[in-house]
Amino acid sequence: MVLDTVKELGGAPCVSGDYKVVIKNSVMRSLLGAFSGVFSAEAAIQKISFLVGKENTQIFGDNITIIDDPLCELAPSQDSFDDEGVASFKKTIVDKGVFKTFLHNLKTAKIMGCETTANGYKNGVSSGVSTRPSNLYIKPGDKSLDELFALCGDGFYLTSVAGLHAGINMISGDFSLQSSGFEIKDGKLGNPINLVVTSGNIKELLNNVIEVGNDLDFKTSSIGAPALLVSKLSVSGK
């Protein structure tokens, strides 16, 4: 993180336009975490998720699989049981682009006439049970970061974003975020870029993925993601 910040010193905005973009794994992790609420059955019941009524339909590209695995050994922590005492298990939320299930606790499962996915958790001892993911991640592919740069050719390497909670819309999937990174020229990193805004829609973004990186990373989070090469993302600069 410090190294990236130093490299970005002296950066300037790029020309506004639609760019082919490599999204760094940490940025993709932040985006997935910001939008993770759309997978909650509570959000579905309240009609505040763009996935309402989308079960068993293609929502993302067929190279996108999203898994929730409380027992994932790559994550910093594991949960054998949720806070309702239900044994945890691995479940595929999106399978090759097809939306399979919301995340449920006992209450939401009863309301929606299905089984709990063991995702009932409390925010505190005295709080009620809500639903949240536990080790949610995008399944990695087989391409290294350098291979993603080479496949990109000319484009933008997105390394940091700000304003995630103010700049996203859970119902539409739209986002608009202050961003920075580097130009990609002939498959190699070029000049630093900052003071730009990346905007788009998470549904379109995950439908425009050309390749998925092999660098799945959780850091200290329960959300994980690899780098992604995306065919088009709007970058507003100068």
MOCORMO-V680324 format. One record per pair of residues at least 12 apart in sequence whose ideal C-beta (glycine too) atoms are under 8 Angstrom apart, sorted by the first residue. I is the first residue (numbers start at 1). GAP is how many residues later the second one is. Records with the same first field share a line. If there is no record, write none. Layout:
I = GAP ; GAP
//
This chain:
1 = 25
4 = 155 ; 156
7 = 175 ; 185
8 = 151 ; 152 ; 172 ; 173 ; 174 ; 184 ; 186
9 = 183
10 = 182
11 = 169 ; 180 ; 181 ; 182 ; 183 ; 184
12 = 179 ; 180 ; 181 ; 182 ; 183 ; 226
13 = 180 ; 181 ; 182 ; 183 ; 224 ; 225
14 = 142 ; 169 ; 179 ; 182 ; 221 ; 223 ; 224
15 = 222 ; 223
16 = 219 ; 220 ; 221 ; 222
17 = 217 ; 218
18 = 214 ; 215 ; 216 ; 217
19 = 136 ; 137 ; 213 ; 214 ; 215 ; 216
20 = 132 ; 133 ; 134 ; 135 ; 136 ; 164 ; 190 ; 209 ; 210 ; 211 ; 212
21 = 131 ; 134 ; 135 ; 136 ; 137 ; 177 ; 208 ; 209 ; 211 ; 212 ; 214
22 = 123 ; 126 ; 127 ; 130 ; 133 ; 134 ; 135 ; 136 ; 162 ; 205 ; 206 ; 207 ; 208
23 = 135 ; 204 ; 205 ; 206 ; 207
24 = 133 ; 134 ; 135 ; 136 ; 157 ; 203
25 = 188 ; 190 ; 191 ; 192 ; 200 ; 201 ; 202
26 = 133 ; 134 ; 191 ; 193
27 = 131 ; 132 ; 133 ; 134
28 = 110 ; 197 ; 198 ; 199 ; 200
29 = 188 ; 189 ; 190 ; 192 ; 194 ; 195 ; 196
30 = 131 ; 134 ; 193
31 = 130 ; 133 ; 144 ; 171 ; 174 ; 194
32 = 34 ; 104 ; 105 ; 106 ; 191 ; 193
33 = 103 ; 188 ; 190
34 = 130 ; 131 ; 134 ; 141
35 = 133 ; 135 ; 138 ; 167
36 = 96 ; 97 ; 100 ; 187
37 = 12 ; 133
38 = 12 ; 13 ; 132 ; 135
39 = 12 ; 27 ; 29 ; 54 ; 63 ; 64 ; 94 ; 97
40 = 62 ; 63 ; 90 ; 91 ; 92
41 = 61 ; 62 ; 63 ; 64 ; 67 ; 68 ; 70 ; 71 ; 90
42 = 66 ; 88 ; 89
43 = 59 ; 127
44 = 58 ; 64 ; 68
45 = 63 ; 66 ; 67
48 = 122 ; 123
49 = 53 ; 121 ; 122
50 = 120 ; 121 ; 122 ; 123 ; 153
51 = 48 ; 51
54 = 45
55 = 44 ; 45 ; 46 ; 47
56 = 42 ; 43 ; 44
57 = 41 ; 42
58 = 39 ; 40 ; 41
59 = 35 ; 38 ; 39 ; 40 ; 144 ; 147
60 = 34 ; 37 ; 143 ; 146 ; 147 ; 149
61 = 36 ; 145 ; 146 ; 147 ; 148
62 = 34 ; 35
63 = 33 ; 34 ; 78 ; 146 ; 148 ; 149
64 = 30 ; 32 ; 33 ; 74 ; 75 ; 142 ; 145 ; 148
65 = 27 ; 29 ; 30 ; 31 ; 32 ; 73 ; 74
66 = 26 ; 27 ; 28 ; 70 ; 71 ; 72 ; 73
67 = 23 ; 24 ; 25 ; 26 ; 69 ; 70 ; 72
68 = 22 ; 23 ; 25 ; 35 ; 49 ; 51 ; 65 ; 66 ; 67 ; 68
69 = 21 ; 22 ; 65 ; 66 ; 68
70 = 12 ; 18 ; 19 ; 20 ; 48 ; 64 ; 65
71 = 17 ; 18 ; 19 ; 64
72 = 18 ; 63 ; 65 ; 152
74 = 142 ; 144 ; 150
75 = 60 ; 62 ; 143 ; 147 ; 149
76 = 142 ; 143 ; 144 ; 145 ; 146
77 = 145
78 = 57
79 = 55 ; 56
81 = 37
82 = 23 ; 36 ; 37 ; 38 ; 39 ; 52
83 = 37 ; 38 ; 39 ; 46
84 = 21 ; 22 ; 32 ; 34 ; 36 ; 45
86 = 20 ; 30 ; 32 ; 34
87 = 31
88 = 30 ; 46
89 = 28 ; 29
91 = 26
93 = 43
97 = 110
101 = 13 ; 16
102 = 15 ; 29
103 = 14 ; 16 ; 28 ; 29 ; 30
104 = 12 ; 13 ; 15 ; 16 ; 27
105 = 14 ; 15 ; 16 ; 24 ; 25 ; 26
106 = 14 ; 23
107 = 13 ; 22
108 = 23
119 = 12 ; 13 ; 14 ; 15
121 = 13
133 = 89 ; 90
134 = 88
135 = 83 ; 87 ; 89
136 = 86 ; 87 ; 88
137 = 79 ; 81 ; 86 ; 87 ; 88
138 = 74 ; 78 ; 86 ; 87 ; 88 ; 90
139 = 73 ; 77
140 = 72 ; 73 ; 74 ; 75 ; 76 ; 86
141 = 70 ; 71 ; 72 ; 73 ; 85
142 = 72
143 = 68 ; 69 ; 70 ; 71 ; 86
144 = 69 ; 70 ; 71
145 = 68 ; 70 ; 82
147 = 64
148 = 63 ; 65 ; 79 ; 80 ; 81
149 = 35 ; 38 ; 39 ; 40
150 = 37
151 = 36 ; 59 ; 60 ; 78
152 = 32 ; 35 ; 77
153 = 31 ; 33 ; 34
154 = 29 ; 30 ; 31 ; 32
155 = 28 ; 29
156 = 25 ; 26 ; 27 ; 28 ; 37 ; 77 ; 79
157 = 24 ; 25 ; 26 ; 27 ; 32
158 = 21 ; 23 ; 40 ; 75
159 = 21 ; 22 ; 23
160 = 19 ; 20 ; 21
161 = 16 ; 17 ; 18 ; 37
162 = 15 ; 16 ; 17
163 = 13 ; 14 ; 15
164 = 13
168 = 34
172 = 29
173 = 28 ; 29 ; 30 ; 31
174 = 25 ; 26 ; 27 ; 28
175 = 23 ; 24 ; 25 ; 26 ; 27
176 = 21 ; 22 ; 23
177 = 20 ; 21 ; 22
178 = 18 ; 19
179 = 17 ; 18 ; 19 ; 56
180 = 12 ; 13 ; 14 ; 15 ; 16
181 = 12 ; 13
193 = 44
195 = 42
196 = 39 ; 40 ; 41
197 = 38 ; 39 ; 40
198 = 35 ; 36 ; 37 ; 38
199 = 35 ; 37
200 = 33 ; 34
205 = 25 ; 28
208 = 22 ; 23 ; 24 ; 25
209 = 19 ; 20 ; 21 ; 22
210 = 19 ; 20 ; 21
211 = 17 ; 18
212 = 14 ; 16 ; 17
213 = 13 ; 14 ; 15 ; 16
214 = 12
215 = 12
//
